[in-house]
Amino acid sequence: MFARFLPRRAPSVLPGFGPALGFALAYLSIIVLMPLAALVLRPAELGFSGFIAVVTQPRVLAALRLSFGASLIATSVNAVFGLIVAWVLVRYNFPGKRIVDALVDLPFALPTAVAGVALTALYAPNGWIGRILHPLGIEVAFTPIGVVVALVFIGLPFVVRTVQPVLQDLDREVEEAAASLGASRWQTIVRVILPAILPALLTGFALALARGVGEYGSVIFIAGNMPLVSEIAPLLIVIKLEQYDYAGAAAVGVAMLSISFVMLLVLNLLQRWHRGR
Amino acid sequence: MAAETKAPASGPAPASAAAIDEPAWVRRLLIAVGLVFIGLFLVLPLVAVFVEALSNGIGAYLAALRPPDALAAIRLTLLVAAIAVPCNLIFGVVAAWAIAKFEFTGRSLLITFIDLPFSVSPVISGLVYVLLFGAHGWFGPWLVANNVQIIFAVPGIVLATIFVTFPFVARELIPLMQEQGTEEEEAALSLGANGWQTFWRVTLPNIKWGLLYGVLLSNARAMGEFGAVSVVSGHIRGLTNTMPLHVEILYNEYNFVGAFAVASLLALLALVTLVLKSLLEWRFGHELAASRH
């Protein structure tokens, strides 16, 4: 009778809650929250119209378009090939599988500047890959395609590592049921497996997309950084900072974060809609 | 077997192993596509680093690592990681203790805040400290008046590194400690142990592999961070250049052997990190957080 009036769980007997939470909040505020507040508040000195004027400069718009567009293309490439890699790693056996599995995390571990110089060396007109593509008229290094290549490198593990565990936990009996009910293998994959892993794929897509939009180190070497053509938004922040245009740099940063936030929100809603069906 | 791969088009058929497997040629094709993709985008860049670094022979390689600027960059990278990683280690353990072992309102909001640095561009991670401590930043005039330099100096590099590695330990420990619950700690306390004894003898042994995992990842990021550090460093050779920044400077000076020699050290660090991480996952996978995201 009285049980419902008692707290759901007895208060913990463990010590140290107050000091632990206090320290965590203080550290979080100093390292993360206060600096981010400075970022959000700084463009205020420009005023609203000043903020709009900064983020609609042709050079800023071009940079934002490149950062988001290239990331979208690279993430789409990764959604397809990352899914294949995850599938192969979970379902099939082949020699060296464990090494390939470990290698997938390389972009997490390899410093972005190292990836940048290595990719540039490969795709420059005299590089191992550039040498093949150059005669065909395909220029990768120092063009927007180079930006996409770098972002494919950076984004791959996000897709593989979010899809892989879901694929692993997938109950094979459902596939057997589908097959025994007369579904072809292709129908089973499209109607049974794909819907089951779609939420994870969307999560991986969102993570890779967000990372790609903000990526700097691996991109600036291979991009060529031509204003209006192959100049990414994070580089524009660096350039504005070098000119001591703090408010302008912060405005570009806020614009990037806002667009990212809206994109992630849309992906989140998509996921909810998918789950609710 | 091959004859069985085609299930009858109509009517329930007995589910055979072949009916839920792809034909052999599809399997081989998918494996080939996956491997070629990994080879092209992951392995080839890694190989290129070492080939370029050794392109003029081992002597030139070793010589490229010996200039004082290169040594200073290596020292600074080690110093920054040696400060940033322990800071976030302590924060991660303390925050995970509060979040995983107690229930309070605002807990999930706190977790979201802890994850924030991962969703911020590295350049913005550096920018925020310039906005605070730069010459025209919030605290800039005060810092100048008191002769304290943070931006374009080592403290700024350390702060930016702490920011980008902020979530690693905490996000590894929070789900792990949540899975483990509080029974063991409660038992220790009821047997007369005090809070510290309980933490050192019960909690810490339970989370040590997860802790190591988090430290490994944050160390790799701390030593390799480029964007955030680049914004706050000022690129003063021999003083505020970390290894990744030194790679950039040498590369822009067309000193490719030098750039790739320093880059190869960072690539080795990445490989060692991957090997240790895989070992931890294979050997102690059950003692790491199962619900890591």
Interface residues (C-beta under 8 A of the other chain):
Chain A: R9 S12 V13 L14 P15 G16 F17 A20 L21 F23 A24 L25 Y27 L28 I31 V32 L33 M34 P35 L36 A38 L39 R42 F81 I84 V85 W87 V88 L89 Y92 F94 R98 V100 D101 A102 L103 V104 D105 L106 P107 F108 A109 L110 P111 T112 A113 V114 A115 V117 A118 L119 A121 L122 G127 W128 I129 V149 V152 F153 L156 R172 E175 E176 A177 A179 S180 L181 G182 A183 S184 R185 T188 A210 V213 G214 E215 Y216 G217 F221 P234 L235 I237 V238 L241 Y244 Y246 A249 A250 G253 M256 L257 S260 L264
Chain B: T5 A7 P8 A9 S10 G11 P12 A13 P14 A15 A19 I20 D21 E22 P23 R27 L30 I31 V33 G34 L35 F37 I38 L40 F41 L42 V43 L44 P45 L46 A48 V49 E52 F91 V94 A95 W97 A98 I99 K101 F102 E103 F104 L110 F113 I114 L116 P117 S119 V120 S121 P122 V123 I124 L127 V128 Y129 V130 L131 L132 G134 A135 H136 G137 W138 L159 I162 F163 F166 T182 E185 E186 L189 S190 N194 G195 T198 F199 L217 A220 M223 G224 E225 F226 G227 S230 V231 M243 P244 L245 V247 E248 Y251 F256 A259 F260 A263 L266 A267 L269 A270 L271 T273 L274 V275 K277 S278
